[in-house]
Every structure is written in structure tokens, then in C-alpha cells.
Amino acid sequence: MADWMRDLAVGQWYDMGQGPVEVVGIDVDSEVVLVQHFDGELEEFEFDAWMELRAQPIAPPEDWTGAMGCTREEVDDGVADVPRVGRWDDPLDRIDQDIH
């Protein structure tokens, strides 16, 4: 395995100079890196092309909702409606409850 591949992992974010991208797939057999741009667009790079990009690892963006096609408010709105389950609660006790 090439040295540059040791740090490459699915879920890692990179700056390619055009905004942040997340690695969403690595196909070693086909020698392809699949990335998802912040706006949701997918793009493939052959290993040679990926090395030429010299993409730099970065921390994930604070607002990760861009690729999800929703706003932070839409995500936050649904969280309060989900019932909290305690550590020792049996999830099967809630199977017939409608949480929508």
C-alpha cells in the first residue's frame, strides 16, 4: 500500500481548493476515490489524479447539512419529537407507539 493511502479513510474530509469534500468510498481494486462535495455532488478520482490534487485533510465542517439537502433548523426540529429511551428500557415496549 502506498504511503499516501494510510491516512485516506471513508468519512475523512479534505480541502481541494474548491470547498470541502468528504471521502465516501475507496475502491482499491478499481483504484478510485469517491468524494461527495458539500452540496451533495459525487465525484470519482483515479488514484493518480487524487495524488495530483494534493488535497489536504481538514476537520468536518460545523454545518454538515449541505450534502443532506436540508437546513440545520429542519434537522433540529425533528429531534425533540423523538422519545428518549433510557439505558435499561426495552425498545420492544415501544414498538406499537407512533412517533411521527
N, C-alpha and C positions, 0 to 999 in steps of 0.2 A: 504494500500500500504506500502511496506517495505521502510525503510528509504533510503536504497541504490538506490532505483529506482527514488527518487525525482530528482536526478541530471542526470539520464540517459535520453538522448534525441536523436532522429534521427538527424544526422548532427554533433554530438559531436565526436571528435577524442580522441583516447585512445592509451596509450603505454602499450603493453602486454609483453614487453621484447624482442619481435621478430620484431620490427618495428611498425610504426603507423598503426592503423586501424580506420575506420570510421563506426559508427553505422548507418546502412541504413534501419533497420527495428526492431520493437519491437512488438512481438505478445504476448499480456498479456494472452489471452485465452490458448495458447499452451505453455506459459512460455518459450519463445525463444527470444534470442537477435541475430539478423543477422548483421554481420560486413563484411566490404569489406576491404581487405588488400590493401596496396598501389599499388601492382602490378595488382589489379583488381580481385583477387580471393575472392570468397564469402565463408563465414563460419558461421555456426549456433552454438550457445551455449545455452544450457538449463540454466535457471536462476541460479540453484545451481552451475553449472560449471563456469558461469560468475563470481559469487561471489568469488569462489576459486581462480580465476585468479588474483584478486586484481589489475585489470587494472587501471591505473592512467590517469585521464583526461589531455590532452595536447592541445596546440594550433595547428590549422591545419598547415600542412607543407607548406612552401613557394612555393615549386614546387608541385602543386596538380595534375599535368598532368599524373602521373604514372598510375593511375587507368583508365585514359581516353584512354590509348593506343596511345598517340600522344606525340610529343615533344612540349616544350614551343614555339619553332620557328614556328611550324605548326599552333599553336593557334594564335600567334601574326600576322602571315602572312595574315590571313583571316579578321582581324579586320579592316584594312584600307580600304577594299573593300566595306564595308557596309556603305550605305549612312546615314549620320546623319540626324535625324528628329528633328526639333525644337519642342519646347513645344506646340506651337499652330498650328503646321502643321497637316493637316488631313491625316491620313495614307491611306485612300481610294484614295487620289490623286496619290499615288504611286503604286496602285495595278497592273497596267499593265506594270510597269517597270521591266526589268530583272536585278537582282542584282548579278548574278553569274559571 
